[in-house]
Amino acid sequence: MVTPTAARMMQATRAQLFRQSPAQFKGLVMRENRVPYYQRLFQTHDGKRQWWKTSRSGYFLYPYYAMLVGSLSFSVYGMVRMVFGKKTLI
């Protein structure tokens, strides 16, 4: 059985979990709705792939492509060396 003090403490903690702070409330409610803008942007047929449509796409995709090419080339390099019997990287 839970003591009355512990029950009140649990209720207070539960209430704090679901109460929004003023910063969260202001950020969620007083913000411009960007859904129509992005919906128009992604639904236009301009010949671009969907992942290249935003202005920030290059910041994410160029490092991704660099890591992809680098990891694949090092993997192929290691496989070729193992075919010739050398198991070390150097």
Steps between C-alpha positions, in 0.01 A plus 500: 500500500622846411515757776302824445820707487649281227175512302498880510864507393425270205209719394715813518774334296252374242350849468844652442569252221204618294514871580670706230752760588441854365783458247350181358152650489616812318710301250222265407202735490640835386691357206436532129345193341759380247306194381338671195837641394676163516202323344516735200878463484499121499202461267633720219615306195824680422714199409688493832513198724310541824812493717655790302198736521593705809779754518671305780516170312864539398610537861371150571551323172859595408648368829282191464627437148860557611466248784324253271770515233778494759365200687432305181844575359675394824291183507594412142864584576497266800331222302754525219785482751345194665471329161874543459568367851576819695264545793642821644396847397857621446 
